[in-house]
Amino acid sequence: MSYKVYYSFLHRNEDPYLADLYKVYRQAISGGVTGSFAYITGHVAGKVGDPVLVTGVDYVEQCDTTYNYKVSAHNSNGEVFSINPVVTGVIFSC
């Protein structure tokens, strides 16, 4: 069975924090084993302004697993340091 995790975040997408791409990462914790954050998707930064709303959905397969998410903004110079939200403790009971 798949579970949906909806996410949304705001970013001040203007100079000096202008981003071209938002990268979303997921970490799974199961049975006391903590995995590393893995890239799951990217969102093209199609708007400029303050704030810009970016939304999406992730599908996870495992119940009784804790999922953590983080987002980073990127441009041609690398990661933009104005955003790095982390959401922790998303879990679906079996």
N, C-alpha and C positions, 0 to 999 in steps of 0.2 A: 504494500500500500504506500502511495506517495503522500507526503504532507507538504502543504504550501506555506512558505514563509514570505510574507509581504514586507518590503522595506521601502523607506523613503528618507531622504535627507535633503538638507538645504546647504547651499554653498554660495559664498560671495564670489561669483565668477566675474571679477573685474581686476584690472591691474592693481597691485602686483601679483595677484593670486589667480590669474587667468589660466584656465585648464582647457585642454583639448579632449581629455578622456578621463572618466571616472572608473576605477578598477574596484571590484567587489571581491572580497575574500571570505572564505568560510573555514572554521576550525571545528572539528568534531572531538568530543570527549566521551569515551565509552569504556566502561569497566575499569575505570581508573587510568586509562591510557589517553594522554592528551596528544592529539595530532598537531601538526603545524598548520598555519593558515595557508590555504590553497586558493589560487585564483579561480573564480567561478564564472565571471562575466565582466564585460566592459560596457559602459554607456558613453556614447559620443556626447561631448558637451556642445549641444546645439544652440544654446542661448548664452547671452552675456547679461549680467545684472546682479542685483543684490536684493533678495536672494533668488537663486535658481533652484527649483524643485526637481529632484531626480527620483524616480520610483522604479520598482521592479519586483519580480517574484523569483524565489528559489524553490526548487523541489528537492526534498530530502526523502530518503527511503527508510531510515531506521527510526524506530521508536525507542524510548528509554535511552536516548543519546542526547547529550547537551550540545547545542550548536552556538558558536560565537561568530559574529560577523564584524568586519571592518571595511572601511572604504578609504581609498586614497585618490587624490586628484593628480593628474599628470599633464605635462605639456612637453614641448620639444627639449626643454632643459632638464627634464626628469620630474621627480615628485614635487608637487606644490605643497608647502608646509602649512597651508591654512586650513586643512581639513584632515581629520583622521578619526572620525567617530567609530566607536566600538559598541556593539550591542552584545550582551552576554546572557547566557542562561535560557536560550530558546530550547524547549524540550516538549516532546509529545509522548505521553504515557501509553504503554501497550495495553 
